[in-house]
Amino acid sequence: MSIATTIFHIQGRTPEQIEAALSAIFTREERAQTLRVEGSYSAVLARVDDPALAAAYRYLALRPHGASDWTPLLELGARTEGLDAELSSALAGATIFTVYQYGEVISGYRVTRAGVEVDRYCSDPTAFAGEESIGEEDSDAARDDEALRGHPERFADLLPEGTAPEDFVRVVLAPGWWERHDAGAAAAPAVADEAGDEELVDEVDRMRCIALALELWSPDDYPLTQELEDLPNRLVGPALALAWA
């Protein structure tokens, strides 16, 4: 994935319920709906990705995979700060686990329950320090690194049976910037391998590990880390495209 990607995973709710919640949220903002189309994944993705579509806010709701309890909602347009909390409130307090990724730079998650964000993680809080904010991180002066560390004990019930929150941190969340930070070398470059190249954590792999641990798609697969246009219809199935001006 080479661009910013945000995917909401809503627990125990159908695409139709999510559609109704989104419609209520954007109606309150007096935004007109410009697209609603159901069909094969590839067809509706093409419609919602159409540059000619007069819509700032674009979403693609997928059917849950098999026995999964999570419905993925792909955010393909302008990012809406706090949408997780609004959706959770509109869906009777549903748990929402949001994963995001910015190319190979950073990845992270947000966890929202009963309309309140309970945890947030960013793999590198300094990635955009000194640059114009892209929505996930605050300015360097106001940034609270510890708030972005990730505290999986706050959602331990979602982790696989037998997985301790501290092990999830050690294996999935800490490698990379946080390990250097805790070693007192947050400003230092990544450790170089024998060839002299920096050893960088694969953010796509980290995002996939997070999704697999929580079974956001299935126990052994999370296809949404690949380029979305490459996902086959037979894997993803029918989808619902929604957009608002």
Secondary structure, 3 states (H helix, E strand, C coil): CCCEEEEEEEECCCHHHHHHHHHHHHHHCCCCEEEEEEEEHHHHHHHHCCCCCCCCEEEEEECCCCCCCEEEEEECCCCCCCHHHHHHHHCCCCCEEEEEEECCCEEEEEEEECCEEEEEEECCCCCCCCCCCCCCCCCCCCCCHHHHECCHHHHHHHCCCCCCHHHHHHHHHCCCHHHHHHCCCCCCCCCECCCCCECCCCHHHHHHHHHHHHCCCECCECHHHCCHHHCCHHHHCEEEEEEEC
